[in-house]
Amino acid sequence: MKHHGNFSAYLLASLALLAVPAQASDPDYGVPLPNPAIPDYVFPAPETALLTAVNNADTAAIYRHGWGLWASLTAPTSQTAYGIANAPVYLTWLTKQDLVNMSTATTSATPSAATAGATRAAASGPGRSLGLKPLSQLRKFGIDSSAPKPKAATRAAAVTPDTQIFETVAYDPTAAKFINDNKLFVLSTIQALYTAGQAEIPTFPVTAVSIKPVYKIISQSELIGGKYYAMPAWPGTPVVTAEIVASGYPESSWPGCVYVDVTNPGASTSTGIDGTCSGQSAASTYGLGDFINYAVTSSNVAAFNAEGYNVSAGDYLLLMAMHVTSREMSEWTWQTYFWTPAPMNPPLPSSDAIASAQPAALSMPAAHYAMSIGYQMISPNQPINGGNNDGKPVVVYNPYLESGFNAQVFSVSRPVTDPNTGVAWTGQVGVETNCMTCHSLAAVNFGTGSGTGYATTFYIGRNDPIFAGTVQTDFLWSIADVVSSQQTASAVKK
C-alpha cells in the first residue's frame, strides 16, 4: 500500500472511524502512520526497493526512509492522548502494557464479555496509563536505571546531572491488532506453536511498526535555582577501554552537561555543552521547545505514572530517544533517534551526512534529534540464510538504550572478519551493537539448550542452530520478554 492524499485525509479517516460506536472487541488502536509529504518517501516501501538501496549502498534512500518514519511518528494529530491535546501520532498507539492487560482479560479462567470489554476500553480509552518504567532491558541484567547513579570518578563537577531514564513500548495499529488477534502475549499460544513444530510466530504485516520511546522526567525538586534542569550530554561513541568492557558507558560516565530552562517554553539557539558540569551558561542552556516534551498536570498526572518514580503536577517529560523498527523487510528496518545539542553536527553513532538528509518536512522540535540507522548486520549485506561473517560490522545503537551495557550482557558473540585484511573484529559492549543482529535473536526457549540472548554485531541466519528448541518472535524482544516472564511465573507456581 502506498500513501495517497495528505495528513489531513488520514486524520479525517481516523476521526470517522472513531465516530462509529466501538464494539467491546474492537479497541481504538490509535492513528496510523500518515504521509509526511516527503518526496520519494513511501510507506510501506517494497522490500525489493529497500534491499536494492542497501545492496547498492544508496545511503540517500536509506536516510530518507528513516527520516520519513520519524516525521510521520512525530506529526501532530487532532486526538488527545494522556491529556495531551493534538498528541503526536506515536503517543496515540497502544503500549505493551495495554496489550498485556487486554490479553489477561481475554484469557482469564471465566472471562465475561463485560469484563473483557471493560479491560479493552481501559486499554484504549481516556483511563490509559503511559506506564513509564525504568529500562526493562537493563533490569534483565540487574541494572536499575531508576536508582541514583554515582558521579563518574573523573568528574569533579559542581553540578550532579540527572541520569534516570524511563521507557515504554508501543505498536502501530496494525501491529497492535496483530498481537491482540493472534494472542501473541499469551504463553499457551507460543507453547502451541512449539508443540506443533513451528519455528516462528506468524509473520507481522508489512505495515507493522514497534517503537520504544525513552524519557527523562524533570522534577521540580531537582531544579537548580528553581529554574534549570541538568542532565548529561552524549559525547559520542567512546574508544572501548577495559573499564567500558567491565562497566559499560552509562550516563553517569558521560563527561558533560546541558541545562533545560523550564521557564522557557520555546526553542533556543544553543548548540553547546558544559564539558565539566561546572554550571549553567547561555551556550549550554536549552528551552523546553528544543525537546518533544509533555507537561504533567493535575489532570494527567495519573496517566504519566512511573514505576519507582513519583511523577507530580509541574513536572515535565522530555523525549530523549526512540527505537523504531518496521516490518517492511523480512529482517525489519532499524532506525533509532536520540536528542542531541547540535542536531546538524551530531556525534556518533549518527553523522553529519545523516543530519544533512533531514527533510524540509521535519520541523522543530523533532528536527533536534539525531538518527542512527542500519538495514543490515554487516557490509556487504548477507542473505537471510546461508550468509557468512566476512565483511565489516554495521554498528547501530542508541546512547540512551545500549551504551550502559557491559560485556556480561551479551551471551552470543561471533567475530566479523575483514576479507581484505584478514583481521577479525568482535563486538563486546553496548556501543558496538547492531539492532538487527540483537533482535534477530528474539525467541522463547522451550528446549533443553541455553536458548538465545543479546548479541552485539555480526551476521546470523534465521535457520541458525542456536534457534533449536525455541520459537522465534519475528525480531520483537517485547513478545519474547512477555511470554518468557509468564513461562518463569508458571514454573515457579509448579
C-alpha positions in Angstrom: 0.0 0.0 0.0 1.2 3.5 -0.8 0.1 6.6 0.9 -2.3 8.8 -1.0 -3.6 12.2 -0.1 -2.3 14.2 2.8 -2.1 14.0 6.6 -5.5 15.7 6.9 -7.1 12.9 5.0 -5.7 10.3 7.4 -6.9 12.2 10.3 -10.4 12.6 8.8 -10.5 8.9 8.2 -9.4 8.1 11.7 -12.0 10.5 13.2 -14.7 8.9 11.0 -13.8 5.6 12.5 -13.9 7.0 16.0 -17.4 8.4 15.3 -18.7 4.9 14.9 -19.7 3.4 18.3 -16.9 1.0 19.2 -17.7 -2.6 19.9 -16.2 -4.2 23.1 -14.0 -6.4 20.9 -12.7 -3.5 18.7 -10.5 -1.2 20.7 -9.1 2.1 19.4 -5.6 1.2 18.3 -4.6 4.8 17.5 -3.7 6.8 14.5 -2.0 5.1 11.6 1.2 6.5 10.2 0.4 9.5 8.0 2.0 10.6 4.8 4.7 13.2 5.7 4.8 14.6 2.2 8.5 13.9 1.7 9.4 13.5 -2.0 10.1 9.8 -2.9 9.2 8.6 0.6 6.8 5.6 0.6 5.4 3.6 3.5 5.4 0.7 3.4 8.2 0.6 1.0 8.6 -2.6 -1.1 11.2 -4.9 0.3 12.9 -5.1 -3.0 13.3 -1.3 -3.1 14.8 -1.3 0.4 17.2 -4.2 -0.3 18.3 -2.5 -3.5 19.1 0.6 -1.6 21.1 -1.5 1.0 22.9 -3.6 -1.6 23.8 -0.5 -3.7 24.9 1.5 -0.6 22.3 4.1 -1.5 22.5 5.9 1.7 20.4 8.8 0.4 17.4 6.4 0.1 18.0 4.8 3.4 18.4 8.1 5.3 15.2 9.4 3.6 13.3 6.4 4.7 14.5 6.7 8.3 13.7 10.4 8.5 10.3 9.8 6.8 9.3 7.4 9.6 10.4 9.9 12.2 8.4 12.7 10.6 5.3 10.5 10.5 5.7 9.3 14.1 6.1 12.8 15.5 3.4 14.5 13.4 0.6 16.1 15.4 -2.9 14.7 15.3 -6.3 16.1 16.4 -6.5 13.5 19.1 -5.9 13.8 22.8 -3.7 11.2 24.4 -2.8 11.1 28.1 -4.3 14.5 28.5 -2.1 15.9 25.7 -4.1 17.8 23.1 -3.0 17.3 19.4 -0.8 14.4 20.5 1.8 13.2 18.1 0.9 10.0 16.2 3.1 7.7 18.2 1.5 8.8 21.5 -1.9 7.6 20.3 -0.7 4.0 20.0 -1.3 1.2 22.4 1.5 0.3 24.7 2.9 -3.2 25.6 1.1 -3.0 28.9 -2.2 -2.1 27.3 -2.0 -5.2 25.2 -0.9 -7.4 28.1 -3.9 -6.1 30.1 -6.1 -7.0 27.1 -4.7 -10.5 26.8 -5.1 -11.1 30.5 -8.7 -10.2 30.4 -9.4 -12.4 27.4 -7.5 -15.5 28.7 -8.7 -15.5 32.3 -10.5 -18.6 33.6 -14.0 -17.4 33.2 -14.0 -14.0 31.5 -17.3 -12.4 30.9 -18.0 -10.2 27.9 -18.5 -7.2 30.1 -15.1 -7.8 31.9 -13.2 -8.3 28.7 -14.9 -5.3 27.1 -14.2 -3.1 30.1 -10.5 -4.0 30.0 -10.2 -3.3 26.3 -11.9 0.1 26.8 -9.5 0.9 29.6 -6.6 0.0 27.4 -7.5 2.3 24.6 -9.7 5.0 26.3 -9.1 8.0 28.5 -8.1 6.0 31.5 -5.0 4.6 29.9 -1.6 5.0 31.6 1.7 5.5 29.8 3.3 3.1 32.2 6.7 4.6 32.3 9.2 2.1 33.8 13.0 2.1 34.3 14.6 0.4 31.3 13.4 -3.2 31.3 16.1 -4.4 29.1 18.6 -3.0 31.6 16.8 -4.6 34.5 17.1 -8.0 32.9 20.8 -7.8 33.8 20.5 -6.3 37.2 20.9 -2.7 36.1 18.2 -0.4 37.6 18.0 2.9 35.7 15.8 4.5 38.3 18.4 4.1 41.1 20.6 7.1 41.8 23.9 6.8 39.9 27.2 7.9 41.3 29.1 10.6 39.5 31.9 9.4 37.4 35.2 9.2 39.3 36.8 11.6 36.8 34.1 14.3 37.1 35.0 17.0 39.6 31.8 18.9 39.0 29.7 21.5 40.7 26.5 20.0 39.2 25.2 16.5 39.6 23.1 15.8 36.4 20.0 13.6 36.5 20.9 10.2 34.9 17.5 8.5 35.3 15.7 7.3 32.2 12.3 5.7 31.7 10.8 3.7 28.8 7.6 2.4 27.3 7.0 0.2 24.3 4.2 0.8 21.8 2.9 -0.5 18.5 1.2 1.0 15.5 -2.5 0.0 14.9 -1.7 -2.9 12.6 1.0 -4.4 14.8 -1.2 -4.0 18.0 -4.2 -5.6 16.3 -2.0 -8.4 15.1 -0.6 -9.1 18.5 -4.1 -8.9 20.1 -5.9 -11.0 17.4 -3.2 -13.7 17.4 -2.8 -13.7 21.2 1.0 -13.3 20.9 1.3 -12.1 24.5 -0.1 -15.4 25.8 2.2 -18.3 26.8 -0.1 -21.0 25.7 -0.2 -19.6 22.1 3.6 -19.7 21.7 3.7 -23.1 23.5 1.2 -24.5 21.0 3.4 -23.3 18.1 6.4 -25.1 19.6 4.4 -28.2 20.1 3.2 -28.1 16.5 6.8 -27.8 15.3 6.6 -24.2 14.2 9.9 -22.3 14.3 8.4 -18.9 14.4 5.3 -16.9 15.3 3.1 -15.7 12.4 4.7 -13.0 10.3 3.6 -9.5 11.0 2.0 -7.4 8.3 4.4 -5.1 6.3 2.8 -2.0 7.9 3.7 -3.2 11.4 5.8 -0.7 13.5 7.2 -1.2 17.0 8.7 1.7 19.0 10.5 2.2 22.3 10.3 5.8 23.5 12.7 6.8 26.3 12.0 9.8 28.6 13.6 11.9 31.2 11.4 13.4 33.9 12.1 16.9 35.1 11.1 17.0 38.7 10.6 20.4 40.3 12.7 19.2 43.3 15.7 18.7 41.0 15.7 22.2 39.5 18.8 24.4 40.1 17.6 27.7 41.4 14.0 26.6 40.8 14.7 27.1 37.0 17.3 24.8 35.4 17.3 21.1 35.0 20.8 19.4 34.4 21.3 16.2 32.5 24.3 14.5 30.9 25.0 15.2 27.2 26.0 12.3 25.0 29.6 13.0 23.9 29.8 10.4 21.1 31.0 6.8 20.7 34.0 6.3 23.0 37.1 4.2 22.5 36.3 0.9 24.2 38.5 0.5 27.2 38.8 -2.2 29.8 36.7 -0.1 32.1 33.9 0.1 29.5 34.2 -3.7 28.9 33.7 -4.2 32.6 31.1 -1.4 33.4 29.7 -0.2 30.1 29.4 3.5 29.3 26.3 4.7 31.2 25.1 8.3 31.5 27.0 8.6 34.9 30.2 8.3 32.9 29.4 10.9 30.2 31.6 13.9 30.9 29.4 16.9 30.0 26.1 18.5 31.0 23.4 20.5 29.3 20.6 22.5 31.1 17.0 23.0 30.4 15.3 26.2 31.3 11.8 25.2 32.3 10.6 28.8 32.3 11.3 29.0 28.5 8.6 27.1 26.6 10.2 27.9 23.3 13.4 26.8 21.5 16.9 28.2 22.0 19.7 28.8 19.6 22.2 26.9 21.8 24.4 24.1 20.5 26.9 23.8 23.3 27.7 21.6 26.2 29.1 22.4 29.6 32.1 20.0 29.3 32.9 19.9 33.0 29.4 20.3 34.5 30.7 23.4 36.3 27.5 25.3 35.9 24.8 26.7 33.6 25.7 29.2 30.9 23.7 30.5 27.9 25.7 28.4 25.4 24.7 25.1 27.2 21.1 26.0 28.1 18.1 24.9 26.1 14.4 25.6 26.2 11.6 23.1 26.6 10.8 23.8 22.9 14.1 22.1 21.9 12.6 18.8 23.0 9.4 16.8 22.3 8.0 17.4 25.8 4.9 17.0 27.8 3.7 18.8 30.9 2.5 16.8 33.8 -0.7 18.5 35.1 -3.3 17.7 37.8 -5.5 16.3 35.0 -3.0 13.8 33.5 -0.6 13.0 36.4 -2.2 9.6 36.8 -1.6 8.8 33.1 2.1 9.5 33.4 2.7 7.0 36.1 6.3 5.8 36.5 7.4 2.7 38.4 9.8 3.7 41.1 9.4 7.5 40.5 6.9 10.0 41.9 5.6 12.0 39.0 3.9 15.2 40.1 2.0 18.0 38.6 4.5 20.6 37.5 7.0 18.0 36.2 7.9 17.6 32.5 8.6 14.6 30.4 11.4 15.0 27.8 11.5 12.6 24.9 15.2 11.7 24.8 15.3 8.7 22.4 13.3 6.2 20.5 14.0 2.9 18.8 11.8 2.4 15.7 11.5 -0.8 13.7 9.2 -1.6 10.8 8.3 -4.9 9.1 8.8 -3.6 5.6 11.7 -6.1 5.3 11.8 -9.7 6.4 14.5 -8.6 8.9 12.7 -5.4 9.7 14.1 -1.9 9.2 16.1 -0.4 12.1 16.5 3.2 12.9 16.9 4.9 16.3 16.8 8.5 17.3 18.3 10.5 20.2 18.3 14.1 21.3 21.5 16.0 20.7 22.6 19.6 21.4 23.8 20.3 17.8 21.5 18.3 15.5 23.3 19.4 12.3 26.6 18.2 13.7 25.7 15.1 15.7 28.1 12.8 17.4 28.5 9.1 16.6 26.6 6.8 16.2 25.0 9.5 14.0 26.8 11.6 11.4 26.8 14.9 9.5 25.7 13.0 6.4 22.6 11.6 8.2 21.8 15.0 9.6 22.1 16.8 6.3 19.5 14.3 4.9 16.8 15.7 7.2 13.8 16.6 5.0 12.2 20.0 5.0 9.0 18.4 6.2 10.7 17.7 9.6 10.1 20.6 11.8 11.2 21.5 15.4 11.4 20.0 17.9 11.6 16.7 16.0 14.5 18.1 14.0 16.6 18.5 17.2 17.2 14.7 17.2 19.9 12.7 15.6 19.4 9.3 13.9 21.4 6.1 13.7 20.3 3.7 11.0 21.2 0.4 9.6 19.2 -2.1 7.4 21.9 -4.8 7.5 24.1 -6.6 10.1 27.4 -6.4 8.3 28.6 -5.0 5.0 28.4 -6.4 2.4 24.8 -7.4 3.2 24.1 -11.1 3.7 21.1 -13.2 2.6 18.5 -14.2 5.2 20.1 -17.7 5.3 23.3 -19.0 4.0 25.5 -15.9 4.7 28.8 -15.5 6.5 30.7 -13.1 8.6 33.2 -11.9 6.0 32.9 -8.1 5.9 32.7 -5.1 8.2 30.4 -4.6 11.1 27.5 -2.1 10.8 27.1 -0.5 14.3 23.7 0.9 15.1 22.7 1.7 18.7 21.1 4.3 20.9 23.1 6.1 23.6 20.2 6.1 25.9 19.4 2.4 25.5 22.6 0.4 24.9 25.6 2.5 26.0 25.3 1.2 29.5 25.7 -2.4 28.5 29.0 -4.1 29.5 30.4 -7.3 28.1 28.5 -9.5 30.6 25.1 -8.5 29.0 25.9 -10.3 25.7 25.7 -14.1 25.7 26.2 -14.6 22.0 29.4 -13.5 20.3 30.9 -14.1 16.9 33.8 -12.4 15.0 33.4 -10.5 11.8 36.4 -10.8 9.5 37.6 -8.2 7.0 38.2 -10.2 3.9 40.8 -7.6 2.7 43.0 -7.7 5.7 42.0 -11.0 7.4 41.6 -9.1 10.7 38.7 -10.3 12.9 36.6 -7.9 15.0 34.3 -9.0 17.8 31.9 -6.6 19.4 31.8 -6.8 23.2 29.7 -3.9 24.6 26.7 -1.8 24.0 28.4 0.9 21.9 29.4 -1.9 19.5 25.9 -3.3 18.8 23.6 -3.6 15.9 19.8 -3.5 16.3 19.1 -6.1 13.6 21.7 -8.6 15.0 20.4 -8.4 18.5 16.7 -8.5 17.6 17.2 -11.4 15.3 17.8 -13.5 18.4 14.4 -12.7 19.9 12.9 -16.0 20.8 11.2 -18.1 23.6 13.1 -21.1 24.7 11.2 -24.4 25.2 14.1 -26.8 24.7 16.9 -28.0 26.9 19.6 -25.8 25.5 20.7 -22.4 26.6 18.5 -20.6 24.1 19.3 -17.2 22.7 20.3 -13.9 24.2 21.5 -10.4 23.5 24.3 -10.0 20.9 26.5 -7.2 19.6 27.2 -7.1 15.8 27.6 -10.0 13.4 25.6 -11.9 10.8 23.2 -14.7 11.9 20.7 -16.6 9.7 17.2 -17.4 10.6 18.0 -21.2 10.4 21.0 -21.0 12.7 21.4 -23.9 15.1 21.1 -21.5 18.1 17.3 -21.4 17.5 16.9 -25.2 18.2 14.2 -25.6 20.9 12.9 -22.1 20.5 10.1 -20.2 18.9 11.4 -17.1 17.2 9.2 -14.0 17.8 9.8 -12.1 14.5 12.6 -9.8 15.8 10.5 -8.5 18.7 12.1 -8.9 22.1 8.9 -7.4 23.7 7.0 -10.6 22.7 9.7 -12.9 23.9 10.1 -11.0 27.2 6.4 -11.0 28.0 6.0 -14.7 27.2 9.2 -15.7 28.9 8.1 -13.9 32.1 4.9 -15.9 32.0 6.9 -19.1 31.5 9.0 -18.3 34.5 6.0 -17.5 36.6 4.4 -20.7 35.6 7.5 -22.7 36.5 7.6 -21.1 39.9 3.9 -22.0 40.6 4.7 -25.6 39.8 
